[in-house]
C-alpha cells in the first residue's frame, strides 16, 4: 500500500509554524507510521528545514492501493487572514481506492488554541518521542 501523510509543526522559540507532506510504500499503516517517524527524526538532524522544528503533529494519513493515473485532490485547506481559523478537508472529491485512516478530530484540533493541551506525534529538540499517533 501507499500512504500519504500530512503533518503540521511548531517551531522552537520564535521559529515559524507550518506543515509538510510525506509519502511511503509500506506493508501496513503501523509500518508507514514507523517509516514516517524515522525519516522525520533523520531530517531533524540532517536537513536545514527541519532544524528548528520542536513538535510534529500528524494531521491525517491517506491509504492508496495504487497511485491514480488521473489527478486526485487529497487535501484542501483554507485559513482566515489572521491565521486563527482554518478549514481542512481530505479527499473532498472522487477518490476511488483511497481511504482516510487517521484524521484530525476535535480534541486534536484543540492544539490550534494555545490555551489547550495537545500531544505531538513526535517531539524533536528535546529528544523525547511521546508515542502519540501510533
N, CA, C and O atoms as a GROMACS GRO file, in nm:
protein
  536
    1UNK      N    1   0.083  -0.119   0.000
    1UNK     CA    2   0.000   0.000   0.000
    1UNK      C    3   0.088   0.125   0.000
    1UNK      O    4   0.204   0.121   0.041
    2UNK      N    5   0.031   0.232  -0.046
    2UNK     CA    6   0.095   0.363  -0.042
    2UNK      C    7   0.024   0.448   0.062
    2UNK      O    8  -0.099   0.443   0.074
    3UNK      N    9   0.102   0.526   0.138
    3UNK     CA   10   0.045   0.609   0.243
    3UNK      C   11   0.094   0.752   0.225
    3UNK      O   12   0.214   0.776   0.210
    4UNK      N   13   0.000   0.845   0.227
    4UNK     CA   14   0.027   0.987   0.216
    4UNK      C   15  -0.010   1.049   0.350
    4UNK      O   16  -0.124   1.034   0.394
    5UNK      N   17   0.083   1.118   0.414
    5UNK     CA   18   0.056   1.176   0.546
    5UNK      C   19   0.082   1.326   0.543
    5UNK      O   20   0.180   1.373   0.485
    6UNK      N   21  -0.008   1.399   0.608
    6UNK     CA   22   0.007   1.543   0.624
    6UNK      C   23   0.040   1.570   0.770
    6UNK      O   24  -0.022   1.514   0.861
    7UNK      N   25   0.139   1.655   0.792
    7UNK     CA   26   0.184   1.690   0.927
    7UNK      C   27   0.184   1.842   0.942
    7UNK      O   28   0.202   1.915   0.845
    8UNK      N   29   0.163   1.888   1.064
    8UNK     CA   30   0.188   2.027   1.099
    8UNK      C   31   0.299   2.027   1.203
    8UNK      O   32   0.329   1.924   1.263
    9UNK      N   33   0.360   2.144   1.223
    9UNK     CA   34   0.467   2.151   1.321
    9UNK      C   35   0.467   2.286   1.390
    9UNK      O   36   0.416   2.386   1.339
   10UNK      N   37   0.525   2.286   1.508
   10UNK     CA   38   0.553   2.409   1.582
   10UNK      C   39   0.704   2.419   1.592
   10UNK      O   40   0.774   2.321   1.618
   11UNK      N   41   0.754   2.539   1.571
   11UNK     CA   42   0.898   2.561   1.574
   11UNK      C   43   0.950   2.593   1.713
   11UNK      O   44   0.874   2.632   1.802
   12UNK      N   45   1.080   2.577   1.731
   12UNK     CA   46   1.147   2.615   1.856
   12UNK      C   47   1.142   2.767   1.872
   12UNK      O   48   1.140   2.840   1.773
   13UNK      N   49   1.140   2.813   1.996
   13UNK     CA   50   1.145   2.955   2.029
   13UNK      C   51   1.046   3.033   1.944
   13UNK      O   52   0.925   3.011   1.956
   14UNK      N   53   1.092   3.123   1.860
   14UNK     CA   54   1.002   3.203   1.777
   14UNK      C   55   1.004   3.158   1.631
   14UNK      O   56   0.964   3.233   1.542
   15UNK      N   57   1.050   3.035   1.606
   15UNK     CA   58   1.051   2.983   1.469
   15UNK      C   59   0.908   2.969   1.418
   15UNK      O   60   0.814   2.962   1.497
   16UNK      N   61   0.893   2.965   1.290
   16UNK     CA   62   0.762   2.957   1.228
   16UNK      C   63   0.696   2.822   1.247
   16UNK      O   64   0.763   2.720   1.261
   17UNK      N   65   0.563   2.822   1.246
   17UNK     CA   66   0.484   2.701   1.241
   17UNK      C   67   0.453   2.673   1.094
   17UNK      O   68   0.464   2.764   1.011
   18UNK      N   69   0.415   2.550   1.062
   18UNK     CA   70   0.383   2.520   0.923
   18UNK      C   71   0.337   2.377   0.905
   18UNK      O   72   0.289   2.313   0.999
   19UNK      N   73   0.351   2.327   0.783
   19UNK     CA   74   0.307   2.192   0.751
   19UNK      C   75   0.397   2.132   0.645
   19UNK      O   76   0.470   2.202   0.575
   20UNK      N   77   0.390   1.999   0.633
   20UNK     CA   78   0.459   1.928   0.528
   20UNK      C   79   0.386   1.797   0.502
   20UNK      O   80   0.303   1.754   0.582
   21UNK      N   81   0.418   1.733   0.390
   21UNK     CA   82   0.354   1.610   0.348
   21UNK      C   83   0.462   1.507   0.316
   21UNK      O   84   0.568   1.540   0.264
   22UNK      N   85   0.433   1.380   0.349
   22UNK     CA   86   0.525   1.271   0.318
   22UNK      C   87   0.447   1.157   0.255
   22UNK      O   88   0.326   1.144   0.276
   23UNK      N   89   0.516   1.074   0.178
   23UNK     CA   90   0.454   0.957   0.116
   23UNK      C   91   0.550   0.840   0.131
   23UNK      O   92   0.672   0.857   0.126
   24UNK      N   93   0.494   0.719   0.150
   24UNK     CA   94   0.576   0.599   0.164
   24UNK      C   95   0.494   0.477   0.122
   24UNK      O   96   0.372   0.475   0.135
   25UNK      N   97   0.563   0.376   0.070
   25UNK     CA   98   0.502   0.246   0.045
   25UNK      C   99   0.537   0.158   0.166
   25UNK      O  100   0.652   0.152   0.207
   26UNK      N  101   0.436   0.091   0.222
   26UNK     CA  102   0.459   0.009   0.341
   26UNK      C  103   0.357  -0.104   0.345
   26UNK      O  104   0.254  -0.100   0.277
   27UNK      N  105   0.388  -0.206   0.427
   27UNK     CA  106   0.300  -0.323   0.438
   27UNK      C  107   0.176  -0.297   0.522
   27UNK      O  108   0.076  -0.367   0.507
   28UNK      N  109   0.180  -0.195   0.610
   28UNK     CA  110   0.067  -0.167   0.699
   28UNK      C  111   0.073  -0.021   0.741
   28UNK      O  112   0.176   0.045   0.726
   29UNK      N  113  -0.038   0.030   0.795
   29UNK     CA  114  -0.036   0.168   0.846
   29UNK      C  115   0.067   0.186   0.957
   29UNK      O  116   0.133   0.290   0.965
   30UNK      N  117   0.082   0.086   1.043
   30UNK     CA  118   0.179   0.094   1.152
   30UNK      C  119   0.322   0.104   1.098
   30UNK      O  120   0.404   0.181   1.147
   31UNK      N  121   0.350   0.024   0.995
   31UNK     CA  122   0.481   0.028   0.931
   31UNK      C  123   0.505   0.165   0.868
   31UNK      O  124   0.615   0.220   0.875
   32UNK      N  125   0.401   0.220   0.806
   32UNK     CA  126   0.412   0.354   0.746
   32UNK      C  127   0.443   0.458   0.854
   32UNK      O  128   0.530   0.543   0.835
   33UNK      N  129   0.373   0.451   0.968
   33UNK     CA  130   0.399   0.546   1.077
   33UNK      C  131   0.544   0.536   1.125
   33UNK      O  132   0.608   0.637   1.151
   34UNK      N  133   0.593   0.414   1.137
   34UNK     CA  134   0.732   0.396   1.180
   34UNK      C  135   0.830   0.456   1.080
   34UNK      O  136   0.929   0.517   1.118
   35UNK      N  137   0.802   0.438   0.951
   35UNK     CA  138   0.889   0.496   0.848
   35UNK      C  139   0.883   0.648   0.848
   35UNK      O  140   0.986   0.715   0.834
   36UNK      N  141   0.762   0.703   0.865
   36UNK     CA  142   0.750   0.849   0.874
   36UNK      C  143   0.830   0.900   0.993
   36UNK      O  144   0.906   0.996   0.980
   37UNK      N  145   0.813   0.837   1.108
   37UNK     CA  146   0.883   0.880   1.229
   37UNK      C  147   1.035   0.875   1.209
   37UNK      O  148   1.105   0.970   1.242
   38UNK      N  149   1.085   0.765   1.154
   38UNK     CA  150   1.229   0.752   1.131
   38UNK      C  151   1.282   0.860   1.038
   38UNK      O  152   1.388   0.917   1.062
   39UNK      N  153   1.208   0.887   0.932
   39UNK     CA  154   1.254   0.988   0.835
   39UNK      C  155   1.249   1.128   0.897
   39UNK      O  156   1.340   1.209   0.873
   40UNK      N  157   1.147   1.158   0.974
   40UNK     CA  158   1.140   1.290   1.039
   40UNK      C  159   1.256   1.305   1.138
   40UNK      O  160   1.318   1.412   1.145
   41UNK      N  161   1.286   1.200   1.213
   41UNK     CA  162   1.400   1.205   1.306
   41UNK      C  163   1.531   1.227   1.231
   41UNK      O  164   1.615   1.305   1.274
   42UNK      N  165   1.548   1.157   1.119
   42UNK     CA  166   1.669   1.175   1.038
   42UNK      C  167   1.678   1.318   0.986
   42UNK      O  168   1.783   1.381   0.996
   43UNK      N  169   1.567   1.367   0.931
   43UNK     CA  170   1.566   1.503   0.877
   43UNK      C  171   1.594   1.607   0.985
   43UNK      O  172   1.659   1.708   0.957
   44UNK      N  173   1.548   1.583   1.106
   44UNK     CA  174   1.569   1.681   1.213
   44UNK      C  175   1.717   1.696   1.246
   44UNK      O  176   1.757   1.798   1.302
   45UNK      N  177   1.797   1.596   1.214
   45UNK     CA  178   1.941   1.602   1.241
   45UNK      C  179   2.022   1.648   1.120
   45UNK      O  180   2.131   1.702   1.136
   46UNK      N  181   1.968   1.628   0.999
   46UNK     CA  182   2.048   1.649   0.879
   46UNK      C  183   1.997   1.758   0.785
   46UNK      O  184   2.073   1.806   0.700
   47UNK      N  185   1.873   1.797   0.797
   47UNK     CA  186   1.813   1.888   0.699
   47UNK      C  187   1.791   2.026   0.759
   47UNK      O  188   1.730   2.038   0.866
   48UNK      N  189   1.838   2.127   0.691
   48UNK     CA  190   1.825   2.266   0.738
   48UNK      C  191   1.679   2.301   0.769
   48UNK      O  192   1.653   2.368   0.869
   49UNK      N  193   1.586   2.258   0.686
   49UNK     CA  194   1.446   2.296   0.703
   49UNK      C  195   1.382   2.234   0.827
   49UNK      O  196   1.279   2.283   0.874
   50UNK      N  197   1.441   2.130   0.881
   50UNK     CA  198   1.384   2.063   0.998
   50UNK      C  199   1.456   2.097   1.128
   50UNK      O  200   1.414   2.049   1.234
   51UNK      N  201   1.560   2.176   1.123
   51UNK     CA  202   1.639   2.201   1.243
   51UNK      C  203   1.568   2.285   1.348
   51UNK      O  204   1.603   2.278   1.466
   52UNK      N  205   1.469   2.363   1.311
   52UNK     CA  206   1.400   2.447   1.409
   52UNK      C  207   1.263   2.393   1.448
   52UNK      O  208   1.183   2.464   1.509
   53UNK      N  209   1.236   2.267   1.414
   53UNK     CA  210   1.107   2.207   1.448
   53UNK      C  211   1.114   2.145   1.586
   53UNK      O  212   1.211   2.078   1.620
   54UNK      N  213   1.012   2.167   1.666
   54UNK     CA  214   1.009   2.110   1.801
   54UNK      C  215   0.902   2.003   1.814
   54UNK      O  216   0.930   1.893   1.861
   55UNK      N  217   0.780   2.034   1.771
   55UNK     CA  218   0.669   1.940   1.784
   55UNK      C  219   0.609   1.914   1.646
   55UNK      O  220   0.578   2.007   1.573
   56UNK      N  221   0.593   1.786   1.613
   56UNK     CA  222   0.534   1.744   1.486
   56UNK      C  223   0.399   1.681   1.517
   56UNK      O  224   0.390   1.594   1.604
   57UNK      N  225   0.295   1.723   1.447
   57UNK     CA  226   0.160   1.671   1.467
   57UNK      C  227   0.113   1.599   1.342
   57UNK      O  228   0.126   1.652   1.231
   58UNK      N  229   0.060   1.481   1.358
   58UNK     CA  230   0.003   1.405   1.246
   58UNK      C  231  -0.139   1.456   1.222
   58UNK      O  232  -0.225   1.446   1.310
   59UNK      N  233  -0.162   1.508   1.104
   59UNK     CA  234  -0.296   1.557   1.067
   59UNK      C  235  -0.382   1.444   1.012
   59UNK      O  236  -0.496   1.425   1.055
   60UNK      N  237  -0.327   1.369   0.918
   60UNK     CA  238  -0.404   1.261   0.858
   60UNK      C  239  -0.312   1.167   0.781
   60UNK      O  240  -0.200   1.203   0.745
   61UNK      N  241  -0.362   1.049   0.756
   61UNK     CA  242  -0.296   0.952   0.669
   61UNK      C  243  -0.400   0.903   0.570
   61UNK      O  244  -0.511   0.864   0.607
   62UNK      N  245  -0.363   0.905   0.443
   62UNK     CA  246  -0.450   0.854   0.337
   62UNK      C  247  -0.384   0.729   0.281
   62UNK      O  248  -0.267   0.731   0.243
   63UNK      N  249  -0.460   0.621   0.276
   63UNK     CA  250  -0.411   0.494   0.222
   63UNK      C  251  -0.455   0.483   0.076
   63UNK      O  252  -0.571   0.506   0.043
   64UNK      N  253  -0.360   0.447  -0.010
   64UNK     CA  254  -0.389   0.433  -0.153
   64UNK      C  255  -0.341   0.296  -0.199
   64UNK      O  256  -0.223   0.263  -0.183
   65UNK      N  257  -0.430   0.217  -0.254
   65UNK     CA  258  -0.390   0.087  -0.306
   65UNK      C  259  -0.292   0.105  -0.422
   65UNK      O  260  -0.200   0.024  -0.440
   66UNK      N  261  -0.311   0.210  -0.499
   66UNK     CA  262  -0.222   0.241  -0.610
   66UNK      C  263  -0.224   0.391  -0.633
   66UNK      O  264  -0.317   0.460  -0.593
   67UNK      N  265  -0.121   0.439  -0.697
   67UNK     CA  266  -0.117   0.581  -0.733
   67UNK      C  267  -0.210   0.600  -0.853
   67UNK      O  268  -0.192   0.533  -0.955
   68UNK      N  269  -0.309   0.690  -0.841
   68UNK     CA  270  -0.405   0.706  -0.952
   68UNK      C  271  -0.341   0.768  -1.076
   68UNK      O  272  -0.249   0.849  -1.066
   69UNK      N  273  -0.393   0.729  -1.192
   69UNK     CA  274  -0.345   0.786  -1.318
   69UNK      C  275  -0.400   0.928  -1.337
   69UNK      O  276  -0.332   1.016  -1.388
   70UNK      N  277  -0.523   0.948  -1.294
   70UNK     CA  278  -0.584   1.082  -1.303
   70UNK      C  279  -0.552   1.158  -1.174
   70UNK      O  280  -0.537   1.098  -1.068
   71UNK      N  281  -0.543   1.289  -1.185
   71UNK     CA  282  -0.517   1.372  -1.067
   71UNK      C  283  -0.633   1.362  -0.968
   71UNK      O  284  -0.750   1.361  -1.008
   72UNK      N  285  -0.600   1.354  -0.839
   72UNK     CA  286  -0.699   1.346  -0.732
   72UNK      C  287  -0.664   1.450  -0.627
   72UNK      O  288  -0.550   1.460  -0.583
   73UNK      N  289  -0.763   1.528  -0.587
   73UNK     CA  290  -0.744   1.624  -0.479
   73UNK      C  291  -0.747   1.547  -0.347
   73UNK      O  292  -0.850   1.490  -0.311
   74UNK      N  293  -0.635   1.546  -0.275
   74UNK     CA  294  -0.628   1.472  -0.149
   74UNK      C  295  -0.649   1.561  -0.028
   74UNK      O  296  -0.690   1.512   0.077
   75UNK      N  297  -0.623   1.689  -0.040
   75UNK     CA  298  -0.639   1.779   0.076
   75UNK      C  299  -0.664   1.920   0.028
   75UNK      O  300  -0.600   1.968  -0.066
   76UNK      N  301  -0.758   1.986   0.093
   76UNK     CA  302  -0.783   2.128   0.070
   76UNK      C  303  -0.788   2.193   0.206
   76UNK      O  304  -0.858   2.147   0.296
   77UNK      N  305  -0.712   2.302   0.222
   77UNK     CA  306  -0.709   2.373   0.349
   77UNK      C  307  -0.718   2.522   0.323
   77UNK      O  308  -0.652   2.574   0.233
   78UNK      N  309  -0.798   2.589   0.402
   78UNK     CA  310  -0.804   2.735   0.394
   78UNK      C  311  -0.797   2.792   0.534
   78UNK      O  312  -0.841   2.731   0.631
   79UNK      N  313  -0.740   2.912   0.543
   79UNK     CA  314  -0.723   2.980   0.671
   79UNK      C  315  -0.772   3.124   0.659
   79UNK      O  316  -0.769   3.184   0.552
   80UNK      N  317  -0.817   3.176   0.772
   80UNK     CA  318  -0.855   3.316   0.773
   80UNK      C  319  -0.730   3.402   0.760
   80UNK      O  320  -0.619   3.354   0.785
   81UNK      N  321  -0.746   3.526   0.720
   81UNK     CA  322  -0.631   3.615   0.700
   81UNK      C  323  -0.548   3.632   0.826
   81UNK      O  324  -0.426   3.649   0.818
   82UNK      N  325  -0.612   3.628   0.943
   82UNK     CA  326  -0.535   3.643   1.067
   82UNK      C  327  -0.476   3.511   1.115
   82UNK      O  328  -0.406   3.508   1.216
   83UNK      N  329  -0.505   3.400   1.045
   83UNK     CA  330  -0.448   3.270   1.078
   83UNK      C  331  -0.513   3.198   1.194
   83UNK      O  332  -0.466   3.092   1.233
   84UNK      N  333  -0.618   3.254   1.250
   84UNK     CA  334  -0.679   3.194   1.369
   84UNK      C  335  -0.779   3.084   1.335
   84UNK      O  336  -0.798   2.992   1.414
   85UNK      N  337  -0.843   3.092   1.221
   85UNK     CA  338  -0.943   2.993   1.182
   85UNK      C  339  -0.896   2.918   1.059
   85UNK      O  340  -0.834   2.976   0.970
   86UNK      N  341  -0.925   2.788   1.055
   86UNK     CA  342  -0.889   2.710   0.937
   86UNK      C  343  -0.994   2.603   0.914
   86UNK      O  344  -1.062   2.558   1.006
   87UNK      N  345  -1.004   2.564   0.788
   87UNK     CA  346  -1.089   2.452   0.748
   87UNK      C  347  -1.003   2.361   0.661
   87UNK      O  348  -0.946   2.406   0.562
   88UNK      N  349  -0.994   2.233   0.700
   88UNK     CA  350  -0.918   2.136   0.622
   88UNK      C  351  -1.010   2.021   0.585
   88UNK      O  352  -1.086   1.971   0.668
   89UNK      N  353  -1.004   1.980   0.460
   89UNK     CA  354  -1.086   1.870   0.410
   89UNK      C  355  -0.997   1.772   0.337
   89UNK      O  356  -0.913   1.811   0.256
   90UNK      N  357  -1.015   1.644   0.366
   90UNK     CA  358  -0.939   1.539   0.300
   90UNK      C  359  -1.029   1.462   0.205
   90UNK      O  360  -1.145   1.435   0.236
   91UNK      N  361  -0.974   1.427   0.089
   91UNK     CA  362  -1.046   1.353  -0.015
   91UNK      C  363  -1.185   1.411  -0.041
   91UNK      O  364  -1.285   1.339  -0.032
   92UNK      N  365  -1.193   1.540  -0.074
   92UNK     CA  366  -1.324   1.601  -0.096
   92UNK      C  367  -1.393   1.560  -0.225
   92UNK      O  368  -1.513   1.582  -0.241
   93UNK      N  369  -1.320   1.500  -0.317
   93UNK     CA  370  -1.380   1.464  -0.446
   93UNK      C  371  -1.383   1.314  -0.467
   93UNK      O  372  -1.393   1.237  -0.371
   94UNK      N  373  -1.375   1.274  -0.591
   94UNK     CA  374  -1.376   1.133  -0.629
   94UNK      C  375  -1.240   1.072  -0.600
   94UNK      O  376  -1.142   1.105  -0.666
   95UNK      N  377  -1.234   0.984  -0.501
   95UNK     CA  378  -1.106   0.925  -0.460
   95UNK      C  379  -1.118   0.774  -0.451
   95UNK      O  380  -1.098   0.715  -0.344
   96UNK      N  381  -1.149   0.711  -0.561
   96UNK     CA  382  -1.161   0.565  -0.562
   96UNK      C  383  -1.030   0.499  -0.521
   96UNK      O  384  -0.922   0.542  -0.561
   97UNK      N  385  -1.042   0.394  -0.441
   97UNK     CA  386  -0.925   0.320  -0.398
   97UNK      C  387  -0.844   0.389  -0.291
   97UNK      O  388  -0.732   0.347  -0.261
   98UNK      N  389  -0.898   0.496  -0.232
   98UNK     CA  390  -0.830   0.568  -0.126
   98UNK      C  391  -0.920   0.577  -0.005
   98UNK      O  392  -1.043   0.582  -0.018
   99UNK      N  393  -0.859   0.577   0.113
   99UNK     CA  394  -0.938   0.600   0.233
   99UNK      C  395  -0.854   0.672   0.337
   99UNK      O  396  -0.731   0.661   0.339
  100UNK      N  397  -0.922   0.746   0.422
  100UNK     CA  398  -0.857   0.820   0.529
  100UNK      C  399  -0.845   0.727   0.649
  100UNK      O  400  -0.946   0.674   0.696
  101UNK      N  401  -0.723   0.707   0.697
  101UNK     CA  402  -0.702   0.619   0.812
  101UNK      C  403  -0.694   0.696   0.943
  101UNK      O  404  -0.743   0.650   1.046
  102UNK      N  405  -0.635   0.812   0.939
  102UNK     CA  406  -0.622   0.896   1.058
  102UNK      C  407  -0.664   1.036   1.016
  102UNK      O  408  -0.625   1.083   0.909
  103UNK      N  409  -0.741   1.100   1.099
  103UNK     CA  410  -0.783   1.236   1.067
  103UNK      C  411  -0.786   1.318   1.195
  103UNK      O  412  -0.814   1.266   1.303
  104UNK      N  413  -0.757   1.443   1.181
  104UNK     CA  414  -0.757   1.534   1.296
  104UNK      C  415  -0.899   1.544   1.350
  104UNK      O  416  -0.990   1.589   1.280
  105UNK      N  417  -0.919   1.501   1.477
  105UNK     CA  418  -1.051   1.511   1.539
  105UNK      C  419  -1.059   1.639   1.622
  105UNK      O  420  -0.965   1.718   1.625
  106UNK      N  421  -1.172   1.660   1.691
  106UNK     CA  422  -1.190   1.785   1.765
  106UNK      C  423  -1.087   1.802   1.874
  106UNK      O  424  -1.038   1.913   1.896
  107UNK      N  425  -1.053   1.694   1.945
  107UNK     CA  426  -0.953   1.704   2.050
  107UNK      C  427  -0.818   1.744   1.991
  107UNK      O  428  -0.748   1.829   2.045
  108UNK      N  429  -0.784   1.681   1.879
  108UNK     CA  430  -0.658   1.714   1.814
  108UNK      C  431  -0.661   1.857   1.761
  108UNK      O  432  -0.560   1.927   1.766
  109UNK      N  433  -0.776   1.900   1.711
  109UNK     CA  434  -0.788   2.037   1.659
  109UNK      C  435  -0.769   2.140   1.769
  109UNK      O  436  -0.736   2.255   1.741
  110UNK      N  437  -0.790   2.100   1.894
  110UNK     CA  438  -0.774   2.193   2.005
  110UNK      C  439  -0.633   2.248   2.014
  110UNK      O  440  -0.612   2.352   2.077
  111UNK      N  441  -0.536   2.182   1.954
  111UNK     CA  442  -0.398   2.231   1.962
  111UNK      C  443  -0.382   2.367   1.895
  111UNK      O  444  -0.283   2.436   1.921
  112UNK      N  445  -0.476   2.406   1.810
  112UNK     CA  446  -0.466   2.537   1.748
  112UNK      C  447  -0.503   2.648   1.845
  112UNK      O  448  -0.480   2.766   1.818
  113UNK      N  449  -0.561   2.610   1.960
  113UNK     CA  450  -0.587   2.705   2.067
  113UNK      C  451  -0.471   2.691   2.166
  113UNK      O  452  -0.460   2.587   2.231
  114UNK      N  453  -0.385   2.791   2.179
  114UNK     CA  454  -0.266   2.776   2.263
  114UNK      C  455  -0.296   2.752   2.410
  114UNK      O  456  -0.207   2.713   2.485
  115UNK      N  457  -0.420   2.776   2.453
  115UNK     CA  458  -0.455   2.755   2.593
  115UNK      C  459  -0.493   2.610   2.623
  115UNK      O  460  -0.509   2.574   2.740
  116UNK      N  461  -0.506   2.526   2.521
  116UNK     CA  462  -0.545   2.388   2.541
  116UNK      C  463  -0.426   2.295   2.516
  116UNK      O  464  -0.343   2.325   2.430
  117UNK      N  465  -0.417   2.183   2.591
  117UNK     CA  466  -0.304   2.091   2.573
  117UNK      C  467  -0.317   2.011   2.444
  117UNK      O  468  -0.426   1.999   2.388
  118UNK      N  469  -0.205   1.956   2.398
  118UNK     CA  470  -0.204   1.871   2.280
  118UNK      C  471  -0.092   1.770   2.293
  118UNK      O  472   0.000   1.787   2.373
  119UNK      N  473  -0.101   1.663   2.212
  119UNK     CA  474   0.002   1.559   2.213
  119UNK      C  475   0.063   1.549   2.074
  119UNK      O  476  -0.006   1.514   1.978
  120UNK      N  477   0.191   1.578   2.062
  120UNK     CA  478   0.255   1.567   1.932
  120UNK      C  479   0.275   1.422   1.888
  120UNK      O  480   0.285   1.333   1.972
  121UNK      N  481   0.280   1.400   1.758
  121UNK     CA  482   0.318   1.271   1.700
  121UNK      C  483   0.463   1.243   1.733
  121UNK      O  484   0.501   1.130   1.763
  122UNK      N  485   0.545   1.348   1.728
  122UNK     CA  486   0.688   1.335   1.752
  122UNK      C  487   0.738   1.464   1.815
  122UNK      O  488   0.706   1.573   1.767
  123UNK      N  489   0.816   1.452   1.920
  123UNK     CA  490   0.877   1.567   1.988
  123UNK      C  491   1.023   1.572   1.948
  123UNK      O  492   1.098   1.478   1.974
  124UNK      N  493   1.065   1.680   1.887
  124UNK     CA  494   1.204   1.698   1.846
  124UNK      C  495   1.269   1.803   1.935
  124UNK      O  496   1.200   1.873   2.010
  125UNK      N  497   1.396   1.813   1.927
  125UNK     CA  498   1.465   1.917   2.002
  125UNK      C  499   1.495   1.876   2.145
  125UNK      O  500   1.605   1.902   2.195
  126UNK      N  501   1.402   1.812   2.212
  126UNK     CA  502   1.427   1.770   2.349
  126UNK      C  503   1.452   1.620   2.354
  126UNK      O  504   1.467   1.564   2.462
  127UNK      N  505   1.457   1.553   2.237
  127UNK     CA  506   1.492   1.412   2.230
  127UNK      C  507   1.390   1.318   2.290
  127UNK      O  508   1.426   1.208   2.333
  128UNK      N  509   1.264   1.359   2.295
  128UNK     CA  510   1.163   1.276   2.358
  128UNK      C  511   1.051   1.248   2.259
  128UNK      O  512   0.993   1.342   2.203
  129UNK      N  513   1.020   1.123   2.235
  129UNK     CA  514   0.910   1.082   2.149
  129UNK      C  515   0.794   1.045   2.241
  129UNK      O  516   0.807   0.956   2.325
  130UNK      N  517   0.681   1.113   2.225
  130UNK     CA  518   0.568   1.088   2.313
  130UNK      C  519   0.494   0.962   2.278
  130UNK      O  520   0.416   0.911   2.360
  131UNK      N  521   0.516   0.908   2.158
  131UNK     CA  522   0.446   0.786   2.116
  131UNK      C  523   0.306   0.811   2.066
  131UNK      O  524   0.238   0.716   2.028
  132UNK      N  525   0.260   0.934   2.064
  132UNK     CA  526   0.126   0.965   2.013
  132UNK      C  527   0.122   0.934   1.865
  132UNK      O  528   0.223   0.943   1.796
  133UNK      N  529   0.007   0.897   1.817
  133UNK     CA  530  -0.012   0.872   1.675
  133UNK      C  531   0.020   0.730   1.634
  133UNK      O  532   0.016   0.698   1.515
  134UNK      N  533   0.053   0.642   1.727
  134UNK     CA  534   0.080   0.504   1.693
  134UNK      C  535  -0.025   0.414   1.752
  134UNK      O  536  -0.019   0.292   1.734
   0.00000   0.00000   0.00000
